């Protein structure tokens, strides 16, 4: 059996406010000619505008959703309505499900097995290539020759005709121009820069195939809009300059830090490469999520922390506006899963490589383990020491009392101030709170009430 979710957790899955309202409208037994649950599967037939009812089902183990309605929203109101009825214990328990439900479940299991086999094959291939590379290196060393491998950072062994070498040349030229521009800005003063200069510089960096740096430059206009913009702008300039210098001197950096620099500049790592790397299995608490819209693209950031490894993780997904985002990670739940992390000095971004179907009694429920504010600051300091360009980090604070502008003595992000819901749950008592650290302050994500139920903030 899957631990029952709260109404808050279900409604948080809705893609927008209108979907929340519509889901509550269909979350009534009278709307369904058939409804039930097998414990891990919810299913039902909902009356629609046509002659045939809509067939909706939810697999709670991931979760995954399916509905025959024409809605482009995901999950749709019918899947959410099923979940709302289940959260209120309004679905009868059945021993089996209709054939159309079992066929969908079996098809998903088959696809998951194939994906897992593909990941294992990729890992085996990578391990074999590593062994071959080690053998080649030893032979070259014994014969007095120099090593022949080449990393993503691009080394001296790279030939000029390769596309990667061409790109590195373009990036180097673009970042060299950026360094000169930054020198001019500091020499001439911060007040003289106009927004169109940042826009032009960002476009040139995109042309130079450095999209990561271009994105940082394009956000400088937001910094200029703040009241304390001079100090913040100088900080941003310093971090951009540090990134440009680190790229130029990447051959001198430790391998993990060089990977971080390349990722920040905009060199991609494919999903296949990440999944072929080693996995970290743990019981992962889903701490919260945040959606952002920028340039007609919606990004979803889902924060996790391992119960045993205490390791933080960030699962990112993207979709054009109006298209569905990944809704398989439910805030306030705990999953037994294997995560594959992107390479870097302070690995944070990860992919869910596989989930494990285990008895729920084996999962540690309730509030995730937390730390004191001092311990949290030490953790953030370590992350910044390894990756100075870190912009956010997930924390779980234990025994903290929220105020209007602070949480456990740590300042809240200005936009997150007056967190009345958090204060109401606390009632002046200490809480366990999951929050996202940012340089501007904490952004509360989730807290847990006296019964251990997740309250999404």
C-alpha positions as a Markdown table, in Angstrom:
| # | Residue | x | y | z |
|---|---|---|---|---|
| 1 | Unk | 0.0 | 0.0 | 0.0 |
| 2 | Unk | 1.1 | 3.6 | -0.8 |
| 3 | Unk | 1.0 | 6.1 | 2.0 |
| 4 | Unk | -2.0 | 8.3 | 1.4 |
| 5 | Unk | -1.3 | 11.8 | 0.2 |
| 6 | Unk | -2.9 | 14.9 | 1.6 |
| 7 | Unk | -5.2 | 17.2 | -0.4 |
| 8 | Unk | -2.4 | 19.8 | -0.5 |
| 9 | Unk | 0.0 | 17.3 | -2.1 |
| 10 | Unk | -2.6 | 16.4 | -4.7 |
| 11 | Unk | -3.5 | 19.9 | -5.6 |
| 12 | Unk | 0.2 | 20.8 | -5.9 |
| 13 | Unk | 0.4 | 18.4 | -8.8 |
| 14 | Unk | -2.0 | 20.5 | -10.9 |
| 15 | Unk | -0.4 | 22.4 | -13.8 |
| 16 | Unk | -2.3 | 25.6 | -13.0 |
| 17 | Unk | -5.1 | 27.1 | -10.8 |
| 18 | Unk | -7.8 | 26.3 | -13.3 |
| 19 | Unk | -6.9 | 22.7 | -13.2 |
| 20 | Unk | -7.1 | 22.7 | -9.4 |
| 21 | Unk | -10.6 | 24.1 | -9.6 |
| 22 | Unk | -11.7 | 21.7 | -12.3 |
| 23 | Unk | -10.3 | 18.7 | -10.4 |
| 24 | Unk | -12.3 | 19.6 | -7.4 |
| 25 | Unk | -15.4 | 19.7 | -9.6 |
| 26 | Unk | -15.0 | 16.1 | -10.7 |
| 27 | Unk | -13.8 | 14.8 | -7.3 |
| 28 | Unk | -17.3 | 13.5 | -6.5 |
| 29 | Unk | -18.5 | 9.9 | -6.7 |
| 30 | Unk | -21.6 | 10.9 | -8.6 |
| 31 | Unk | -19.4 | 12.0 | -11.6 |
| 32 | Unk | -17.9 | 8.4 | -11.9 |
| 33 | Unk | -19.8 | 5.4 | -13.3 |
| 34 | Unk | -16.8 | 3.2 | -12.2 |
| 35 | Unk | -14.1 | 4.0 | -9.6 |
| 36 | Unk | -11.7 | 1.9 | -7.5 |
| 37 | Unk | -8.2 | 1.2 | -6.3 |
| 38 | Unk | -6.0 | -1.9 | -6.0 |
| 39 | Unk | -3.8 | -0.1 | -3.5 |
| 40 | Unk | -1.2 | 1.1 | -5.9 |
| 41 | Unk | -3.4 | 1.8 | -8.9 |
| 42 | Unk | -6.4 | 4.2 | -9.0 |
| 43 | Unk | -8.9 | 4.0 | -11.9 |
| 44 | Unk | -12.2 | 5.2 | -12.9 |
| 45 | Unk | -14.7 | 6.1 | -15.7 |
| 46 | Unk | -15.8 | 9.7 | -15.6 |
| 47 | Unk | -18.9 | 11.0 | -17.4 |
| 48 | Unk | -17.9 | 13.5 | -20.1 |
| 49 | Unk | -19.6 | 15.5 | -22.8 |
| 50 | Unk | -19.6 | 12.6 | -25.2 |
| 51 | Unk | -21.4 | 9.3 | -25.3 |
| 52 | Unk | -18.4 | 7.4 | -23.8 |
| 53 | Unk | -16.9 | 8.1 | -20.4 |
| 54 | Unk | -13.3 | 9.2 | -20.0 |
| 55 | Unk | -11.0 | 6.4 | -18.8 |
| 56 | Unk | -8.6 | 7.7 | -16.2 |
| 57 | Unk | -6.0 | 5.9 | -14.1 |
| 58 | Unk | -3.0 | 6.7 | -11.9 |
| 59 | Unk | -0.1 | 4.4 | -10.9 |
| 60 | Unk | 0.9 | 5.7 | -7.5 |
| 61 | Unk | 4.3 | 3.9 | -7.4 |
| 62 | Unk | 5.9 | 6.5 | -9.7 |
| 63 | Unk | 3.4 | 8.2 | -10.1 |
| 64 | Unk | 2.2 | 8.1 | -13.7 |
| 65 | Unk | -1.1 | 9.2 | -15.2 |
| 66 | Unk | -3.3 | 8.2 | -18.1 |
| 67 | Unk | -6.6 | 9.6 | -19.3 |
| 68 | Unk | -8.5 | 9.3 | -22.6 |
| 69 | Unk | -9.8 | 12.9 | -22.4 |
| 70 | Unk | -8.5 | 15.4 | -25.0 |
| 71 | Unk | -6.9 | 17.7 | -22.4 |
| 72 | Unk | -3.3 | 18.8 | -23.0 |
| 73 | Unk | -2.8 | 19.5 | -19.3 |
| 74 | Unk | -0.9 | 16.9 | -17.3 |
| 75 | Unk | -2.1 | 15.5 | -15.0 |
| 76 | Unk | -5.6 | 16.3 | -16.3 |
| 77 | Unk | -8.6 | 17.1 | -14.0 |
| 78 | Unk | -9.8 | 13.5 | -14.2 |
| 79 | Unk | -6.5 | 12.1 | -12.9 |
| 80 | Unk | -6.4 | 14.8 | -10.2 |
| 81 | Unk | -10.1 | 14.1 | -9.3 |
| 82 | Unk | -9.3 | 10.4 | -8.8 |
| 83 | Unk | -6.4 | 11.4 | -6.5 |
| 84 | Unk | -8.6 | 13.8 | -4.5 |
| 85 | Unk | -11.1 | 11.1 | -3.9 |
| 86 | Unk | -8.4 | 8.6 | -2.9 |
| 87 | Unk | -6.8 | 11.2 | -0.6 |
| 88 | Unk | -10.2 | 11.5 | 1.2 |
| 89 | Unk | -10.5 | 7.6 | 1.3 |
| 90 | Unk | -13.3 | 7.8 | -1.3 |
| 91 | Unk | -12.3 | 5.0 | -3.6 |
| 92 | Unk | -13.4 | 1.4 | -2.9 |
| 93 | Unk | -10.6 | -1.2 | -2.7 |
| 94 | Unk | -10.8 | -3.9 | -5.3 |
| 95 | Unk | -8.8 | -7.0 | -5.8 |
| 96 | Unk | -8.3 | -6.4 | -9.6 |
| 97 | Unk | -8.7 | -3.6 | -12.1 |
| 98 | Unk | -10.3 | -3.6 | -15.6 |
| 99 | Unk | -8.4 | -4.9 | -18.5 |
| 100 | Unk | -7.6 | -1.5 | -20.0 |
| 101 | Unk | -5.9 | -0.6 | -16.7 |
| 102 | Unk | -3.8 | -3.8 | -16.4 |
| 103 | Unk | -2.7 | -3.4 | -20.1 |
| 104 | Unk | -1.4 | 0.1 | -19.4 |
| 105 | Unk | 0.3 | -1.0 | -16.2 |
| 106 | Unk | 2.0 | -4.0 | -17.9 |
| 107 | Unk | 3.1 | -1.8 | -20.8 |
| 108 | Unk | 4.7 | 0.6 | -18.4 |
| 109 | Unk | 6.5 | -2.2 | -16.6 |
| 110 | Unk | 7.8 | -3.5 | -19.9 |
| 111 | Unk | 9.1 | -0.1 | -20.9 |
| 112 | Unk | 10.7 | 0.4 | -17.5 |
| 113 | Unk | 12.5 | -3.0 | -17.8 |
| 114 | Unk | 13.8 | -2.1 | -21.2 |
| 115 | Unk | 15.1 | 1.3 | -20.0 |
| 116 | Unk | 16.8 | -0.3 | -17.0 |
| 117 | Unk | 18.5 | -2.8 | -19.3 |
| 118 | Unk | 19.6 | -0.1 | -21.6 |
| 119 | Unk | 21.2 | 1.8 | -18.6 |
| 120 | Unk | 23.0 | -1.3 | -17.4 |
| 121 | Unk | 24.3 | -2.0 | -20.9 |
| 122 | Unk | 25.6 | 1.6 | -21.2 |
| 123 | Unk | 27.3 | 1.3 | -17.8 |
| 124 | Unk | 28.9 | -1.9 | -18.8 |
| 125 | Unk | 30.2 | -0.4 | -22.0 |
| 126 | Unk | 31.6 | 2.6 | -20.2 |
| 127 | Unk | 33.3 | 0.4 | -17.7 |
| 128 | Unk | 34.9 | -1.6 | -20.5 |
| 129 | Unk | 36.0 | 1.5 | -22.3 |
| 130 | Unk | 37.6 | 2.7 | -19.1 |
| 131 | Unk | 39.5 | -0.6 | -18.8 |
| 132 | Unk | 40.7 | -0.3 | -22.4 |
| 133 | Unk | 41.8 | 3.3 | -21.8 |
| 134 | Unk | 43.7 | 2.3 | -18.7 |
| 135 | Unk | 45.5 | -0.5 | -20.7 |
| 136 | Unk | 46.3 | 1.9 | -23.5 |
| 137 | Unk | 47.7 | 4.4 | -21.0 |
| 138 | Unk | 49.9 | 1.9 | -19.4 |
| 139 | Unk | 51.2 | 0.8 | -22.8 |
| 140 | Unk | 51.9 | 4.4 | -23.8 |
| 141 | Unk | 53.6 | 5.1 | -20.6 |
| 142 | Unk | 55.8 | 2.0 | -20.9 |
| 143 | Unk | 56.8 | 3.0 | -24.4 |
| 144 | Unk | 57.6 | 6.6 | -23.4 |
| 145 | Unk | 54.7 | 8.0 | -25.5 |
| 146 | Unk | 52.3 | 10.6 | -24.2 |
| 147 | Unk | 48.7 | 9.7 | -23.3 |
| 148 | Unk | 46.1 | 9.7 | -26.1 |
| 149 | Unk | 42.8 | 10.3 | -24.4 |
| 150 | Unk | 40.8 | 13.5 | -24.6 |
| 151 | Unk | 38.3 | 14.8 | -22.0 |
| 152 | Unk | 35.3 | 17.0 | -22.5 |
| 153 | Unk | 37.5 | 20.0 | -21.5 |
| 154 | Unk | 39.5 | 19.6 | -24.7 |
| 155 | Unk | 43.2 | 18.9 | -24.4 |
| 156 | Unk | 46.4 | 19.3 | -26.3 |
| 157 | Unk | 45.8 | 16.0 | -28.1 |
| 158 | Unk | 42.7 | 17.3 | -29.8 |
| 159 | Unk | 43.0 | 17.9 | -33.5 |
| 160 | Unk | 42.1 | 21.3 | -34.8 |
| 161 | Unk | 39.7 | 19.7 | -37.4 |
| 162 | Unk | 37.4 | 18.3 | -34.7 |
| 163 | Unk | 34.1 | 20.2 | -34.1 |
| 164 | Unk | 34.8 | 20.3 | -30.3 |
| 165 | Unk | 38.1 | 22.1 | -30.9 |
| 166 | Unk | 36.4 | 24.6 | -33.2 |
| 167 | Unk | 33.8 | 25.3 | -30.5 |
| 168 | Unk | 36.4 | 25.7 | -27.8 |
| 169 | Unk | 38.1 | 28.3 | -30.1 |
| 170 | Unk | 34.9 | 30.2 | -30.5 |
| 171 | Unk | 34.1 | 30.1 | -26.8 |
| 172 | Unk | 37.7 | 31.3 | -25.9 |
| 173 | Unk | 37.3 | 34.2 | -28.3 |
| 174 | Unk | 33.9 | 35.1 | -26.9 |
| 175 | Unk | 35.1 | 35.0 | -23.2 |
| 176 | Unk | 38.2 | 36.9 | -24.1 |
| 177 | Unk | 36.0 | 39.7 | -25.3 |
| 178 | Unk | 33.9 | 39.4 | -22.2 |
| 179 | Unk | 37.0 | 39.8 | -20.0 |
| 180 | Unk | 37.9 | 43.0 | -21.8 |
| 181 | Unk | 34.3 | 44.3 | -21.5 |
| 182 | Unk | 34.3 | 43.6 | -17.8 |
| 183 | Unk | 37.6 | 45.5 | -17.3 |
| 184 | Unk | 36.1 | 48.5 | -19.1 |
| 185 | Unk | 33.0 | 48.4 | -16.9 |
| 186 | Unk | 35.0 | 48.4 | -13.7 |
| 187 | Unk | 37.3 | 51.1 | -15.0 |
| 188 | Unk | 34.5 | 53.4 | -16.3 |
| 189 | Unk | 32.1 | 52.8 | -13.4 |
| 190 | Unk | 29.0 | 50.7 | -13.0 |
| 191 | Unk | 26.4 | 53.5 | -13.5 |
| 192 | Unk | 27.2 | 54.1 | -17.1 |
| 193 | Unk | 26.1 | 50.7 | -18.5 |
| 194 | Unk | 22.8 | 50.5 | -20.4 |
| 195 | Unk | 20.5 | 47.5 | -20.7 |
| 196 | Unk | 21.1 | 47.2 | -24.5 |
| 197 | Unk | 24.8 | 46.7 | -23.9 |
| 198 | Unk | 24.0 | 43.5 | -21.8 |
| 199 | Unk | 21.6 | 42.4 | -24.5 |
| 200 | Unk | 24.2 | 42.8 | -27.2 |
| 201 | Unk | 26.9 | 41.1 | -25.2 |
| 202 | Unk | 24.6 | 38.1 | -24.5 |
| 203 | Unk | 23.8 | 37.8 | -28.2 |
| 204 | Unk | 27.6 | 37.8 | -29.0 |
| 205 | Unk | 28.2 | 35.1 | -26.4 |
| 206 | Unk | 25.5 | 32.9 | -27.9 |
| 207 | Unk | 27.1 | 33.3 | -31.3 |
| 208 | Unk | 30.4 | 32.3 | -29.5 |
| 209 | Unk | 28.6 | 29.1 | -28.4 |
| 210 | Unk | 28.7 | 30.0 | -24.7 |
| 211 | Unk | 25.0 | 29.9 | -23.8 |
| 212 | Unk | 25.5 | 29.4 | -20.1 |
| 213 | Unk | 27.5 | 32.7 | -19.7 |
| 214 | Unk | 25.0 | 34.4 | -22.1 |
| 215 | Unk | 22.2 | 33.5 | -19.7 |
| 216 | Unk | 24.0 | 35.0 | -16.8 |
| 217 | Unk | 24.7 | 38.2 | -18.6 |
| 218 | Unk | 21.1 | 38.5 | -19.8 |
| 219 | Unk | 19.9 | 38.4 | -16.2 |
| 220 | Unk | 21.9 | 41.4 | -15.2 |
| 221 | Unk | 19.0 | 43.7 | -16.0 |
| 222 | Unk | 17.1 | 42.1 | -13.2 |
| 223 | Unk | 20.0 | 43.0 | -10.8 |
| 224 | Unk | 19.9 | 46.6 | -12.0 |
| 225 | Unk | 16.3 | 46.8 | -10.9 |
| 226 | Unk | 17.0 | 46.1 | -7.2 |
| 227 | Unk | 17.5 | 48.9 | -4.7 |
| 228 | Unk | 21.0 | 47.6 | -3.7 |
| 229 | Unk | 22.0 | 47.0 | -7.3 |
| 230 | Unk | 25.6 | 48.5 | -7.2 |
| 231 | Unk | 26.9 | 45.9 | -4.8 |
| 232 | Unk | 25.0 | 43.0 | -6.4 |
| 233 | Unk | 26.1 | 44.0 | -9.9 |
| 234 | Unk | 29.7 | 44.1 | -8.8 |
| 235 | Unk | 29.3 | 40.6 | -7.3 |
| 236 | Unk | 27.8 | 39.3 | -10.5 |
| 237 | Unk | 30.6 | 40.8 | -12.6 |
| 238 | Unk | 33.2 | 39.2 | -10.3 |
| 239 | Unk | 31.6 | 35.7 | -10.7 |
| 240 | Unk | 31.4 | 36.1 | -14.5 |
| 241 | Unk | 35.0 | 37.2 | -14.6 |
| 242 | Unk | 36.0 | 34.2 | -12.4 |
| 243 | Unk | 34.1 | 31.9 | -14.8 |
| 244 | Unk | 35.9 | 33.4 | -17.8 |
| 245 | Unk | 39.3 | 33.0 | -16.2 |
| 246 | Unk | 38.5 | 29.5 | -15.0 |
| 247 | Unk | 37.6 | 28.5 | -18.5 |
| 248 | Unk | 40.8 | 29.9 | -19.9 |
| 249 | Unk | 42.9 | 28.1 | -17.3 |
| 250 | Unk | 40.7 | 24.9 | -17.2 |
| 251 | Unk | 43.7 | 22.6 | -18.0 |
| 252 | Unk | 45.2 | 23.6 | -14.6 |
| 253 | Unk | 42.0 | 22.8 | -12.6 |
| 254 | Unk | 41.1 | 19.5 | -10.9 |
| 255 | Unk | 39.0 | 17.4 | -13.3 |
| 256 | Unk | 35.7 | 17.8 | -11.3 |
| 257 | Unk | 36.1 | 21.6 | -11.2 |
| 258 | Unk | 36.9 | 21.7 | -14.9 |
| 259 | Unk | 33.6 | 19.8 | -15.5 |
| 260 | Unk | 31.8 | 22.4 | -13.5 |
| 261 | Unk | 33.3 | 25.2 | -15.4 |
| 262 | Unk | 32.3 | 23.6 | -18.8 |
| 263 | Unk | 28.8 | 23.1 | -17.6 |
| 264 | Unk | 28.5 | 26.7 | -16.4 |
| 265 | Unk | 29.8 | 28.0 | -19.7 |
| 266 | Unk | 27.2 | 25.9 | -21.6 |
| 267 | Unk | 28.9 | 22.7 | -22.7 |
| 268 | Unk | 26.2 | 20.0 | -22.5 |
| 269 | Unk | 26.3 | 16.6 | -21.0 |
| 270 | Unk | 23.9 | 14.2 | -22.6 |
| 271 | Unk | 21.3 | 12.3 | -20.6 |
| 272 | Unk | 22.8 | 9.1 | -21.8 |
| 273 | Unk | 26.2 | 10.0 | -20.5 |
| 274 | Unk | 24.8 | 10.8 | -17.1 |
| 275 | Unk | 22.8 | 7.6 | -16.9 |
| 276 | Unk | 25.8 | 5.6 | -17.9 |
| 277 | Unk | 27.6 | 6.9 | -14.8 |
| 278 | Unk | 27.4 | 5.4 | -11.3 |
| 279 | Unk | 24.1 | 5.6 | -9.5 |
| 280 | Unk | 23.4 | 6.6 | -5.8 |
| 281 | Unk | 20.6 | 4.6 | -4.3 |
| 282 | Unk | 18.8 | 5.9 | -1.2 |
| 283 | Unk | 15.5 | 6.8 | 0.3 |
| 284 | Unk | 15.0 | 10.3 | -1.2 |
| 285 | Unk | 12.7 | 12.8 | 0.4 |
| 286 | Unk | 11.0 | 15.0 | -2.2 |
| 287 | Unk | 11.3 | 18.4 | -0.4 |
| 288 | Unk | 9.6 | 20.7 | -2.8 |
| 289 | Unk | 9.5 | 22.2 | -6.3 |
| 290 | Unk | 9.5 | 25.5 | -8.1 |
| 291 | Unk | 8.4 | 26.4 | -11.6 |
| 292 | Unk | 9.9 | 29.4 | -13.5 |
| 293 | Unk | 8.9 | 30.8 | -16.9 |
| 294 | Unk | 11.7 | 32.5 | -19.0 |
| 295 | Unk | 11.7 | 33.1 | -22.7 |
| 296 | Unk | 8.6 | 31.1 | -23.3 |
| 297 | Unk | 10.2 | 28.0 | -21.6 |
| 298 | Unk | 9.0 | 26.7 | -18.3 |
| 299 | Unk | 11.5 | 25.0 | -16.0 |
| 300 | Unk | 10.7 | 22.9 | -13.0 |
| 301 | Unk | 13.2 | 22.4 | -10.2 |
| 302 | Unk | 12.5 | 19.6 | -7.8 |
| 303 | Unk | 14.6 | 19.3 | -4.7 |
| 304 | Unk | 15.4 | 16.0 | -3.0 |
| 305 | Unk | 17.6 | 14.8 | -0.1 |
| 306 | Unk | 18.8 | 11.3 | 0.7 |
| 307 | Unk | 17.8 | 9.9 | 4.1 |
| 308 | Unk | 21.0 | 7.9 | 4.6 |
| 309 | Unk | 23.5 | 9.7 | 2.4 |
| 310 | Unk | 22.2 | 13.1 | 3.4 |
| 311 | Unk | 23.0 | 14.0 | -0.1 |
| 312 | Unk | 21.1 | 16.8 | -1.9 |
| 313 | Unk | 19.8 | 16.5 | -5.4 |
| 314 | Unk | 18.1 | 18.6 | -8.0 |
| 315 | Unk | 15.9 | 17.2 | -10.8 |
| 316 | Unk | 15.3 | 19.7 | -13.6 |
| 317 | Unk | 12.8 | 19.4 | -16.4 |
| 318 | Unk | 11.9 | 21.8 | -19.2 |
| 319 | Unk | 8.9 | 22.3 | -21.5 |
| 320 | Unk | 7.5 | 25.0 | -23.8 |
| 321 | Unk | 4.7 | 27.0 | -22.3 |
| 322 | Unk | 1.5 | 25.1 | -22.4 |
| 323 | Unk | 3.2 | 21.7 | -22.6 |
| 324 | Unk | 3.3 | 19.3 | -19.6 |
| 325 | Unk | 6.2 | 19.1 | -17.2 |
| 326 | Unk | 7.4 | 16.0 | -15.3 |
| 327 | Unk | 4.9 | 15.3 | -12.5 |
| 328 | Unk | 6.4 | 12.1 | -11.2 |
| 329 | Unk | 7.9 | 13.5 | -8.0 |
| 330 | Unk | 5.3 | 14.4 | -5.4 |
| 331 | Unk | 6.3 | 16.9 | -2.7 |
| 332 | Unk | 6.3 | 15.4 | 0.8 |
| 333 | Unk | 6.8 | 11.8 | -0.3 |
| 334 | Unk | 9.8 | 9.5 | 0.1 |
| 335 | Unk | 11.0 | 7.3 | -2.8 |
| 336 | Unk | 13.4 | 4.4 | -3.0 |
| 337 | Unk | 15.4 | 5.3 | -6.1 |
| 338 | Unk | 18.7 | 5.4 | -7.8 |
| 339 | Unk | 19.9 | 8.8 | -8.9 |
| 340 | Unk | 22.6 | 9.5 | -11.5 |
| 341 | Unk | 24.4 | 12.8 | -10.9 |
| 342 | Unk | 25.8 | 15.2 | -13.5 |
| 343 | Unk | 29.6 | 15.6 | -13.2 |
| 344 | Unk | 31.0 | 18.5 | -11.3 |
| 345 | Unk | 32.9 | 19.6 | -8.2 |
| 346 | Unk | 29.7 | 19.8 | -6.1 |
| 347 | Unk | 27.3 | 17.4 | -8.0 |
| 348 | Unk | 23.7 | 18.5 | -7.4 |
| 349 | Unk | 21.7 | 18.1 | -10.6 |
| 350 | Unk | 20.6 | 14.5 | -11.1 |
| 351 | Unk | 18.4 | 12.2 | -13.1 |
| 352 | Unk | 16.2 | 9.4 | -11.6 |
| 353 | Unk | 17.9 | 6.3 | -13.1 |
| 354 | Unk | 15.4 | 3.9 | -11.6 |
| 355 | Unk | 12.9 | 3.3 | -8.9 |
| 356 | Unk | 12.6 | 0.3 | -6.6 |
| 357 | Unk | 9.3 | -1.3 | -5.8 |
| 358 | Unk | 9.7 | -2.2 | -2.1 |
| 359 | Unk | 7.4 | -2.7 | 0.9 |
| 360 | Unk | 6.4 | 0.7 | 2.2 |
| 361 | Unk | 7.2 | -0.6 | 5.7 |
| 362 | Unk | 10.9 | -0.5 | 4.6 |
| 363 | Unk | 10.6 | 3.2 | 3.9 |
| 364 | Unk | 11.2 | 5.7 | 6.7 |
| 365 | Unk | 8.2 | 8.0 | 6.7 |
| 366 | Unk | 7.4 | 11.3 | 8.4 |
| 367 | Unk | 9.6 | 14.3 | 8.5 |
| 368 | Unk | 13.0 | 14.2 | 6.8 |
| 369 | Unk | 16.0 | 14.5 | 9.1 |
| 370 | Unk | 17.1 | 18.1 | 9.5 |
| 371 | Unk | 20.1 | 20.1 | 10.8 |
| 372 | Unk | 20.5 | 23.2 | 12.8 |
| 373 | Unk | 20.9 | 26.6 | 11.0 |
| 374 | Unk | 24.7 | 26.6 | 11.9 |
| 375 | Unk | 25.1 | 23.2 | 10.3 |
| 376 | Unk | 23.1 | 24.3 | 7.3 |
| 377 | Unk | 25.4 | 27.3 | 6.8 |
| 378 | Unk | 28.5 | 25.1 | 7.0 |
| 379 | Unk | 27.0 | 22.9 | 4.3 |
| 380 | Unk | 26.3 | 25.8 | 2.0 |
| 381 | Unk | 29.8 | 27.1 | 2.6 |
| 382 | Unk | 31.3 | 23.8 | 1.6 |
| 383 | Unk | 29.2 | 23.8 | -1.6 |
| 384 | Unk | 30.3 | 27.4 | -2.5 |
| 385 | Unk | 33.9 | 26.5 | -1.9 |
| 386 | Unk | 33.6 | 23.7 | -4.4 |
| 387 | Unk | 31.4 | 25.5 | -6.9 |
| 388 | Unk | 31.5 | 29.4 | -6.4 |
| 389 | Unk | 28.7 | 29.8 | -9.0 |
| 390 | Unk | 26.1 | 27.8 | -6.9 |
| 391 | Unk | 22.9 | 29.8 | -7.0 |
| 392 | Unk | 20.7 | 27.6 | -4.8 |
| 393 | Unk | 20.9 | 24.6 | -2.4 |
| 394 | Unk | 18.3 | 22.5 | -0.7 |
| 395 | Unk | 18.3 | 22.5 | 3.1 |
| 396 | Unk | 16.2 | 20.8 | 5.8 |
| 397 | Unk | 16.2 | 22.9 | 9.0 |
| 398 | Unk | 15.1 | 21.2 | 12.2 |
| 399 | Unk | 13.7 | 22.9 | 15.3 |
| 400 | Unk | 13.4 | 26.4 | 13.8 |
| 401 | Unk | 10.7 | 29.0 | 14.5 |
| 402 | Unk | 9.6 | 31.1 | 11.6 |
| 403 | Unk | 9.2 | 34.9 | 11.7 |
| 404 | Unk | 8.1 | 37.5 | 9.2 |
| 405 | Unk | 11.6 | 38.0 | 7.8 |
| 406 | Unk | 13.7 | 35.1 | 9.1 |
| 407 | Unk | 13.7 | 31.3 | 9.7 |
| 408 | Unk | 15.7 | 30.1 | 12.6 |
| 409 | Unk | 17.7 | 33.3 | 12.5 |
| 410 | Unk | 18.5 | 33.0 | 8.8 |
| 411 | Unk | 17.0 | 35.7 | 6.5 |
| 412 | Unk | 14.2 | 34.9 | 4.1 |
| 413 | Unk | 14.4 | 35.9 | 0.5 |
| 414 | Unk | 12.6 | 39.3 | 0.2 |
| 415 | Unk | 9.9 | 37.9 | -2.1 |
| 416 | Unk | 9.2 | 35.1 | 0.5 |
| 417 | Unk | 8.7 | 37.4 | 3.4 |
| 418 | Unk | 5.5 | 37.4 | 5.5 |
| 419 | Unk | 5.1 | 33.6 | 5.2 |
| 420 | Unk | 1.8 | 33.5 | 7.0 |
| 421 | Unk | 1.0 | 29.9 | 6.2 |
| 422 | Unk | 4.3 | 28.7 | 7.7 |
| 423 | Unk | 3.8 | 31.0 | 10.7 |
| 424 | Unk | 0.3 | 29.6 | 11.2 |
| 425 | Unk | 1.5 | 26.0 | 11.1 |
| 426 | Unk | 4.2 | 26.9 | 13.7 |
| 427 | Unk | 2.0 | 28.8 | 16.1 |
| 428 | Unk | 5.3 | 29.9 | 17.7 |
| 429 | Unk | 6.6 | 26.3 | 18.1 |
| 430 | Unk | 9.7 | 24.9 | 16.4 |
| 431 | Unk | 9.2 | 23.1 | 13.1 |
| 432 | Unk | 11.1 | 21.1 | 10.5 |
| 433 | Unk | 11.2 | 23.2 | 7.3 |
| 434 | Unk | 12.6 | 22.3 | 3.9 |
| 435 | Unk | 13.9 | 25.5 | 2.2 |
| 436 | Unk | 15.9 | 26.5 | -0.8 |
| 437 | Unk | 19.0 | 28.5 | 0.1 |
| 438 | Unk | 19.8 | 31.4 | -2.3 |
| 439 | Unk | 22.4 | 34.3 | -2.0 |
| 440 | Unk | 19.4 | 36.6 | -1.3 |
| 441 | Unk | 18.0 | 34.4 | 1.5 |
| 442 | Unk | 15.9 | 31.3 | 2.1 |
| 443 | Unk | 12.8 | 30.4 | 0.1 |
| 444 | Unk | 10.6 | 28.0 | 2.3 |
| 445 | Unk | 9.3 | 25.0 | 0.4 |
| 446 | Unk | 7.6 | 22.6 | 2.7 |
| 447 | Unk | 7.0 | 22.1 | 6.4 |
| 448 | Unk | 5.4 | 19.2 | 8.5 |
| 449 | Unk | 2.6 | 19.5 | 11.0 |
| 450 | Unk | 2.3 | 17.7 | 14.4 |
| 451 | Unk | 1.1 | 14.5 | 12.6 |
| 452 | Unk | 4.0 | 14.5 | 10.2 |
| 453 | Unk | 1.8 | 15.6 | 7.2 |
| 454 | Unk | 3.6 | 17.7 | 4.6 |
| 455 | Unk | 2.3 | 21.2 | 4.3 |
| 456 | Unk | 3.3 | 22.8 | 1.0 |
| 457 | Unk | 4.3 | 26.5 | 1.3 |
